[in-house]
Amino acid sequence: MFAGIDEVDWASMEHAYGPADDVPGLLRGLASADPAERERALDGMYGAVHHQGDVYPCTLACIPFLFELVTDPAVPDRGDLVELLTSIGGIDLGEDDEEELDEEEAEGAANYAMAAAAVTANAGVFFSLLADEDPGVRLSAPLALAALHDDPAKVLAQLRARQAAEPDDEVRFALVEAAGRLALRHGPLAASVADWLSRLAAEANPPGLRLAALAQLARCAPSSLPEDVVSVVTGLLRKLRTAPGPGGPRTRAAEAPGTGADAAPVTLLGQVRALSAEENAGRTAPWTADLLRTLHAGLDDRVAERAALLAEQLRSPDP
């Protein structure tokens, strides 16, 4: 692993906080057996190497090594690395963004374009990750494909095939979300996606999956929503309160004081994860909040329906 990493002239490059000669240590830290070290390394990647979404020459130099990590089953937390690659390669600059750029902005735009090309060229790797043994990897792979692969029809076919075989409900929601993303990015696929989502929203499916499908229909094909969408959604929410299915999102719980992690430096990433876990504590199906936000955004100016849905949410005993 990491063949050639020491041959890269990291010291000649910079990231957000200075010389990039610490990047090899961050990359190696991503493969560490120590969870605290992995968290510090990932925090460093987002905090310096891919700071606020920026792409530097050192970010580009990391891409081959990140692909090496995500394809090695022995590396823990590879789902986090799939998300990192998706972020690095997923910046889409429109024509308006590229007009009247000064020299520094033009260099940044060129870096984004090179990152997108480099990650897209290797995006076929993500197909095999749809069936990875690690559910965290399977959770991240669908959006990576939807955002980065250059054959959207193939991606949709694979998402549909995986949906039928996937045992994890939360991953099934991610497959549905990725299909919605495809429909928004690739107009010719919108009708096929809407047809599939409408069938997933049918009564024979579990309530969580039906809600996820309705949320994505609202997002990418609102005209395909059922006329009684509010009554359907409120019925699903009531079912979920008694039979929630999957638990909350896969965020790492903060370790109790006195554990080995307690002595490790606190990272911004760790704080965000702890806040997420705290926010979701006590909720029967925490992931419904994201689905409902997507649904409300899709309903847009359908005020009466949104008001009725909000009234039902306010009556819920679930915090």
RODO-2510 file (C-alpha; in nm, 4 decimals, decimal comma):
residues 319
     n   res          X          Y          Z
     1     m     0,0000     0,0000     0,0000
     2     f     0,1037     0,3611    -0,0691
     3     a     0,3595     0,2636    -0,3333
     4     g     0,5247     0,5811    -0,4589
     5     i     0,3916     0,8064    -0,1859
     6     d     0,7410     0,9107    -0,0776
     7     e     0,8353     0,9939    -0,4357
     8     v     0,5784     1,2735    -0,4479
     9     d     0,7305     1,6139    -0,3710
    10     w     0,4752     1,7002    -0,1054
    11     a     0,6885     1,9783     0,0436
    12     s     0,6679     2,1734    -0,2826
    13     m     0,2889     2,1895    -0,2513
    14     e     0,0623     2,3656    -0,0046
    15     h    -0,2767     2,3108     0,1525
    16     a    -0,4947     2,5526     0,3479
    17     y    -0,2473     2,5826     0,6352
    18     g     0,0926     2,5741     0,4699
    19     p     0,3337     2,3157     0,3276
    20     a     0,1766     1,9807     0,2415
    21     d     0,4610     1,7692     0,3765
    22     d     0,2244     1,6338     0,6445
    23     v    -0,0125     1,4813     0,3870
    24     p     0,1601     1,1395     0,3663
    25     g     0,1073     1,1047     0,7407
    26     l    -0,2604     1,1899     0,7009
    27     l    -0,3044     0,9326     0,4241
    28     r    -0,1348     0,6642     0,6311
    29     g    -0,3476     0,7667     0,9285
    30     l    -0,6620     0,6928     0,7282
    31     a    -0,5566     0,3269     0,7222
    32     s    -0,4674     0,3098     1,0918
    33     a    -0,6108     0,0408     1,3173
    34     d    -0,6639     0,3134     1,5814
    35     p    -1,0079     0,4806     1,5432
    36     a    -0,8835     0,8031     1,7048
    37     e    -0,5938     0,8263     1,4599
    38     r    -0,8266     0,7633     1,1662
    39     e    -1,0561     1,0398     1,2878
    40     r    -0,7657     1,2843     1,3232
    41     a    -0,6452     1,1968     0,9739
    42     l    -0,9886     1,2394     0,8174
    43     d    -1,0339     1,5662     1,0057
    44     g    -0,7002     1,6818     0,8634
    45     m    -0,8018     1,5875     0,5113
    46     y    -1,1203     1,7924     0,5321
    47     g    -0,9652     2,0684     0,7401
    48     a    -0,6505     2,1306     0,5351
    49     v    -0,6197     1,9200     0,2187
    50     h    -0,9828     1,9685     0,1080
    51     h    -1,0513     2,2771     0,3190
    52     q    -1,4090     2,4020     0,2713
    53     g    -1,4262     2,2106    -0,0559
    54     d    -1,1089     2,3592    -0,2041
    55     v    -0,8904     2,1477    -0,4311
    56     y    -0,5158     2,2098    -0,4211
    57     p    -0,2367     2,0340    -0,6123
    58     c    -0,1790     1,8218    -0,3010
    59     t    -0,5485     1,7254    -0,3068
    60     l    -0,5033     1,6012    -0,6628
    61     a    -0,1938     1,4060    -0,5595
    62     c    -0,3992     1,2264    -0,2918
    63     i    -0,6591     1,0858    -0,5322
    64     p    -0,4727     0,7676    -0,6405
    65     f    -0,3925     0,6819    -0,2794
    66     l    -0,7530     0,7384    -0,1697
    67     f    -0,8729     0,4978    -0,4390
    68     e    -0,6181     0,2467    -0,3159
    69     l    -0,7629     0,2778     0,0336
    70     v    -1,1297     0,2436    -0,0645
    71     t    -1,0634    -0,0776    -0,2568
    72     d    -0,8746    -0,2489     0,0262
    73     p    -1,1212    -0,4460     0,2441
    74     a    -0,8732    -0,4418     0,5321
    75     v    -0,9038    -0,0630     0,5689
    76     p    -1,1686     0,0400     0,8276
    77     d    -1,4232     0,3163     0,7707
    78     r    -1,3873     0,3121     0,3923
    79     g    -1,7311     0,4668     0,3593
    80     d    -1,5827     0,7913     0,4931
    81     l    -1,3197     0,7789     0,2193
    82     v    -1,5790     0,7188    -0,0519
    83     e    -1,7537     1,0342     0,0722
    84     l    -1,4236     1,2236     0,0655
    85     l    -1,3574     1,1199    -0,2951
    86     t    -1,7137     1,2131    -0,3880
    87     s    -1,6607     1,5591    -0,2436
    88     i    -1,3217     1,6065    -0,4105
    89     g    -1,4447     1,4981    -0,7524
    90     g    -1,7983     1,6285    -0,7346
    91     i    -1,7481     2,0031    -0,7751
    92     d    -1,9448     2,1021    -1,0848
    93     l    -1,8556     2,4453    -1,2201
    94     g    -2,1127     2,5915    -1,4550
    95     e    -2,0372     2,8366    -1,7333
    96     d    -2,1343     3,1302    -1,5117
    97     d    -1,8779     3,0192    -1,2528
    98     e    -1,6002     3,0196    -1,5121
    99     e    -1,6651     3,3696    -1,6487
   100     e    -1,4336     3,6578    -1,5588
   101     l    -1,2048     3,4588    -1,3304
   102     d    -0,8863     3,6197    -1,2060
   103     e    -0,5616     3,4223    -1,2175
   104     e    -0,6016     3,2645    -0,8740
   105     e    -0,9644     3,1725    -0,9399
   106     a    -0,8730     3,0256    -1,2779
   107     e    -0,6121     2,8052    -1,1119
   108     g    -0,8726     2,6878    -0,8621
   109     a    -1,1199     2,6125    -1,1414
   110     a    -0,8526     2,4124    -1,3233
   111     n    -0,7884     2,2109    -1,0070
   112     y    -1,1604     2,1353    -0,9721
   113     a    -1,1737     2,0206    -1,3341
   114     m    -0,8700     1,7957    -1,2914
   115     a    -1,0132     1,6486    -0,9718
   116     a    -1,3455     1,5756    -1,1410
   117     a    -1,1666     1,4113    -1,4346
   118     a    -0,9412     1,2019    -1,2110
   119     v    -1,2188     1,0743    -0,9861
   120     t    -1,4624     1,0190    -1,2726
   121     a    -1,2010     0,8162    -1,4606
   122     n    -1,1902     0,5716    -1,1695
   123     a    -1,5565     0,5882    -1,0678
   124     g    -1,6208     0,2368    -1,1980
   125     v    -1,4617     0,1177    -0,8742
   126     f    -1,7758     0,2249    -0,6902
   127     f    -1,9892    -0,0378    -0,8675
   128     s    -1,8155    -0,3170    -0,6788
   129     l    -1,8655    -0,1274    -0,3529
   130     l    -2,2448    -0,1459    -0,3876
   131     a    -2,2213    -0,5036    -0,2582
   132     d    -1,9330    -0,4521    -0,0148
   133     e    -1,9481    -0,6392     0,3150
   134     d    -1,9237    -0,3107     0,5074
   135     p    -2,2671    -0,1423     0,5219
   136     g    -2,0971     0,1937     0,5684
   137     v    -1,9295     0,1505     0,2300
   138     r    -2,2575     0,0434     0,0712
   139     l    -2,4174     0,3534     0,2221
   140     s    -2,1689     0,5877     0,0511
   141     a    -2,1254     0,4168    -0,2864
   142     p    -2,4659     0,5014    -0,4445
   143     l    -2,4232     0,8785    -0,4251
   144     a    -2,0634     0,8478    -0,5487
   145     l    -2,1891     0,6725    -0,8604
   146     a    -2,4774     0,9141    -0,9124
   147     a    -2,2494     1,2151    -0,8764
   148     l    -1,9418     1,0941    -1,0627
   149     h    -1,9942     0,8099    -1,3082
   150     d    -2,0235     0,9072    -1,6757
   151     d    -2,2792     0,6375    -1,7687
   152     p    -2,5958     0,7371    -1,5791
   153     a    -2,8133     0,4703    -1,7433
   154     k    -2,5785     0,1991    -1,6198
   155     v    -2,5744     0,3563    -1,2747
   156     l    -2,9546     0,3562    -1,2568
   157     a    -2,9694    -0,0089    -1,3622
   158     q    -2,7190    -0,1025    -1,0914
   159     l    -2,9015     0,0996    -0,8259
   160     r    -3,2260    -0,0783    -0,9095
   161     a    -3,0620    -0,4202    -0,9073
   162     r    -2,8948    -0,3531    -0,5734
   163     q    -3,2194    -0,2253    -0,4209
   164     a    -3,3740    -0,5681    -0,4731
   165     a    -3,0834    -0,7456    -0,3006
   166     e    -2,9882    -0,4964    -0,0276
   167     p    -3,0730    -0,6161     0,3267
   168     d    -2,9984    -0,2875     0,5081
   169     d    -3,2866    -0,0391     0,5143
   170     e    -3,0676     0,2674     0,5544
   171     v    -2,8618     0,1660     0,2511
   172     r    -3,1842     0,1146     0,0558
   173     f    -3,2719     0,4766     0,1329
   174     a    -2,9305     0,5817    -0,0030
   175     l    -2,9972     0,3911    -0,3260
   176     v    -3,3272     0,5762    -0,3638
   177     e    -3,1624     0,9122    -0,2927
   178     a    -2,8963     0,8407    -0,5546
   179     a    -3,1667     0,7703    -0,8123
   180     g    -3,3216     1,1082    -0,7362
   181     r    -2,9823     1,2696    -0,7843
   182     l    -2,9490     1,0983    -1,1224
   183     a    -3,2879     1,2287    -1,2342
   184     l    -3,1900     1,5845    -1,1459
   185     r    -2,8526     1,5625    -1,3213
   186     h    -2,9642     1,3699    -1,6283
   187     g    -3,3027     1,4829    -1,7587
   188     p    -3,3536     1,1958    -2,0065
   189     l    -3,3587     0,9528    -1,7122
   190     a    -3,6170     1,1462    -1,5112
   191     a    -3,9189     0,9534    -1,6403
   192     s    -3,7577     0,6147    -1,5724
   193     v    -3,6550     0,7225    -1,2234
   194     a    -4,0025     0,8586    -1,1478
   195     d    -4,1630     0,5329    -1,2611
   196     w    -3,9318     0,3283    -1,0379
   197     l    -3,9826     0,5560    -0,7381
   198     s    -4,3602     0,5418    -0,7830
   199     r    -4,3469     0,1638    -0,7664
   200     l    -4,1268     0,1742    -0,4560
   201     a    -4,3810     0,4059    -0,2946
   202     a    -4,6536     0,1451    -0,3436
   203     e    -4,8244    -0,0125    -0,0440
   204     a    -4,6466    -0,3488    -0,0624
   205     n    -4,3152    -0,1971     0,0507
   206     p    -4,1981    -0,1122     0,4060
   207     p    -4,3032     0,2326     0,5326
   208     g    -3,9491     0,3714     0,5533
   209     l    -3,8726     0,2812     0,1931
   210     r    -4,2062     0,4222     0,0785
   211     l    -4,1353     0,7508     0,2565
   212     a    -3,7874     0,7677     0,1005
   213     a    -3,9344     0,7103    -0,2458
   214     l    -4,1998     0,9792    -0,1953
   215     a    -3,9349     1,2258    -0,0759
   216     q    -3,7304     1,1708    -0,3909
   217     l    -4,0390     1,1946    -0,6117
   218     a    -4,1070     1,5333    -0,4538
   219     r    -3,7483     1,6298    -0,5249
   220     c    -3,7157     1,5215    -0,8888
   221     a    -4,0695     1,4594    -1,0230
   222     p    -4,3268     1,6340    -0,8003
   223     s    -4,6005     1,5932    -1,0613
   224     s    -4,5743     1,2162    -1,0070
   225     l    -4,6688     1,2384    -0,6395
   226     p    -5,0043     1,0833    -0,5475
   227     e    -5,2901     1,3297    -0,5065
   228     d    -5,3359     1,2212    -0,1466
   229     v    -4,9645     1,2521    -0,0665
   230     v    -5,0243     1,4123     0,2748
   231     s    -5,2562     1,1383     0,3982
   232     v    -5,0177     0,8744     0,2621
   233     v    -4,7184     1,0324     0,4370
   234     t    -4,9004     1,0829     0,7674
   235     g    -5,0067     0,7186     0,7591
   236     l    -4,6468     0,6137     0,6997
   237     l    -4,5227     0,8284     0,9878
   238     r    -4,7705     0,6645     1,2238
   239     k    -4,6574     0,3198     1,1141
   240     l    -4,2933     0,4164     1,1632
   241     r    -4,3567     0,5231     1,5226
   242     t    -4,4579     0,1692     1,6106
   243     a    -4,2282    -0,0183     1,3708
   244     p    -3,9348     0,2137     1,2957
   245     g    -3,7176    -0,0380     1,1114
   246     p    -3,3572     0,0869     1,1022
   247     g    -3,2203     0,3036     1,3778
   248     g    -3,0506     0,6372     1,3446
   249     p    -2,7791     0,7322     1,1003
   250     r    -2,4463     0,5547     1,1287
   251     t    -2,2642     0,8163     1,3301
   252     r    -1,9959     0,7075     1,5709
   253     a    -2,1054     0,7530     1,9290
   254     a    -1,8760     0,9582     2,1479
   255     e    -1,6690     0,7382     2,3759
   256     a    -1,7251     0,7633     2,7478
   257     p    -1,4755     0,9615     2,9570
   258     g    -1,1884     0,7487     3,0715
   259     t    -1,1559     0,5524     2,7469
   260     g    -0,8456     0,5635     2,5332
   261     a    -1,0073     0,8139     2,2992
   262     d    -1,0524     1,0578     2,5875
   263     a    -0,6843     1,1493     2,5758
   264     a    -0,6897     1,2104     2,1994
   265     p    -0,7195     1,5655     2,0655
   266     v    -1,0800     1,6672     2,0043
   267     t    -1,1443     1,7112     1,6316
   268     l    -1,4093     1,9172     1,4590
   269     l    -1,5237     1,6001     1,2856
   270     g    -1,5620     1,4255     1,6205
   271     q    -1,7618     1,7164     1,7603
   272     v    -1,9986     1,7112     1,4609
   273     r    -2,0525     1,3370     1,5040
   274     a    -2,1199     1,3774     1,8751
   275     l    -2,3721     1,6556     1,8106
   276     s    -2,5473     1,4411     1,5510
   277     a    -2,5703     1,1495     1,7922
   278     e    -2,7046     1,3807     2,0642
   279     e    -2,9656     1,5290     1,8291
   280     n    -3,0903     1,1843     1,7274
   281     a    -3,1008     1,0406     2,0784
   282     g    -3,4490     0,9319     2,1827
   283     r    -3,5978     0,9411     1,8339
   284     t    -3,7620     0,6241     1,7095
   285     a    -3,6615     0,6830     1,3464
   286     p    -3,4211     0,9794     1,3281
   287     w    -3,3688     0,9474     0,9539
   288     t    -3,7308     1,0547     0,8923
   289     a    -3,6284     1,4157     0,9616
   290     d    -3,4067     1,4278     0,6526
   291     l    -3,6709     1,2567     0,4401
   292     l    -3,9364     1,5056     0,5522
   293     r    -3,7073     1,8014     0,4802
   294     t    -3,6584     1,6694     0,1271
   295     l    -4,0331     1,6193     0,0906
   296     h    -4,1136     1,9726     0,2090
   297     a    -3,8558     2,1206    -0,0302
   298     g    -4,0118     1,9290    -0,3181
   299     l    -4,3651     2,0363    -0,2289
   300     d    -4,2358     2,3943    -0,2509
   301     d    -4,5343     2,6314    -0,2898
   302     r    -4,8016     2,3682    -0,2206
   303     v    -4,8692     2,5515     0,1038
   304     a    -5,1879     2,3747     0,2116
   305     e    -5,0282     2,0314     0,1827
   306     r    -4,7139     2,1412     0,3636
   307     a    -4,9210     2,2979     0,6427
   308     a    -5,1213     1,9769     0,6862
   309     l    -4,8014     1,7750     0,6964
   310     l    -4,6445     2,0109     0,9512
   311     a    -4,9540     1,9839     1,1695
   312     e    -4,9143     1,6065     1,1730
   313     q    -4,5442     1,6391     1,2567
   314     l    -4,6230     1,8723     1,5467
   315     r    -4,8680     1,6184     1,6873
   316     s    -4,6022     1,3495     1,6873
   317     p    -4,4804     1,2247     2,0280
   318     d    -4,1386     1,1669     1,8700
   319     p    -3,9092     1,4631     1,9491
***
